[in-house]
Amino acid sequence: MNRFVSLISGSSGNATFISDGETNILIDCGMSGAGLKESLRLIGVAPESLDALLITHEHSDHTKGAGVVSRRYNLPVYATIGTHAGMDIGRIDDKNIRFVNEGVTTEVGTIAVTPFAIPHDAQQPVGFTFELGGERYALATDIGVMTDEILSRIAGSKKVILESNHDVRMLRYGSYPYPVKRRIMGDKGHLSNEAASKAALFLVQNGTEHIALGHLSKENNRPEIAMLETYNLLTDAGVDVGNDVTLKVADRYKPTAL
């Protein structure tokens, strides 16, 4: 049985679990080893059953526990050359260092993993699409600006975790220093609710059936605001949310299954 679960999601930490019933993969580990064990327990998965760890980019909210988890469970860590170079996760066994390249599919057990380049202020960041059991899923977060290339990569995915990081008005008038605001709203920052809603509409029009809005800012967004922005755009376009597509917000601290 295929599973696609956001374990935690937000500016404070991110981790995702995907499985086809044979291969279990963790994507990112922005939490402690103990936190991961508890998150996996909540979905009935033993951490010892993990087969691989994929990393989107080197920022600490995605890599905080990556080194500990790799060493504890002897997990190979798949990432781009740039991400491997940029990660501060301590030493991991050479045999567990695996490289991936944008646009090149890697077989991780029984799951086909294809990274795609994303615009973000990291060394070589990527999102991922996954082919498992005849279905395609996608993880698309930490995206400064949604591009036609990214949309083409994730179009046709049945399930998508899509960044909806900030409400532009909340960010603009909030307490963050101006340079931080400029970074977040820049082309290598994070996707706004408005941009996410437009991407969600495109995805639904191209076959996506389940969307979880993720990586919400704690300070510059609210789950109900992100949800309403996308819900309104979809319904205005004639999409029957709940029937044509399921729409939810990935919880910041506990698992959310798509």
Secondary structure as UniProt FT lines:
FT   STRAND          3..8
FT   TURN            11..12
FT   STRAND          15..19
FT   STRAND          24..27
FT   HELIX           33..42
FT   TURN            43..44
FT   HELIX           47..49
FT   STRAND          52..54
FT   HELIX           60..63
FT   TURN            64..65
FT   HELIX           66..73
FT   STRAND          77..79
FT   HELIX           81..86
FT   HELIX           94..96
FT   STRAND          97..99
FT   TURN            102..103
FT   STRAND          106..108
FT   TURN            109..110
FT   STRAND          111..117
FT   STRAND          126..132
FT   TURN            133..134
FT   STRAND          135..140
FT   HELIX           148..154
FT   TURN            155..156
FT   STRAND          159..163
FT   HELIX           168..172
FT   HELIX           178..185
FT   TURN            187..188
FT   HELIX           193..205
FT   TURN            206..207
FT   STRAND          210..214
FT   HELIX           223..236
FT   TURN            237..238
FT   TURN            242..244
FT   STRAND          245..249
FT   STRAND          256..257
//
